[in-house]
C-alpha cells in the first residue's frame, strides 16, 4: 500500500526506488518506494534520469536549493 505524503517539509527526506513520475495538476506526482509525493515541475528533468534507481529527495530551506536529489542512498 502506498503512503501519500503530499509535500515534503523543510529538512524532511524520502528514500527509496524512484518508480514513476507523472504530471498532475501542475505538479509532479512522484512514487518513491512506498511513498507518493508531489514536487515542483522544474524537477522533472533531474528526476527522469533516476527512474528505477534508489534515490533520496531532501527538502531544504536553502534559497535556490529547495530540493536535493542524490542517487545511491543506503
PyMOL commands that set and color helices and strands:
alter all, ss='L'
color gray80, all
select helices_A, chain A and resi 41-48
alter helices_A, ss='H'
color red, helices_A
select strands_A, chain A and resi 3-4+13-24+27-32+35-39+54-59+67-71
alter strands_A, ss='S'
color yellow, strands_A
deselect
rebuild
show_as cartoon
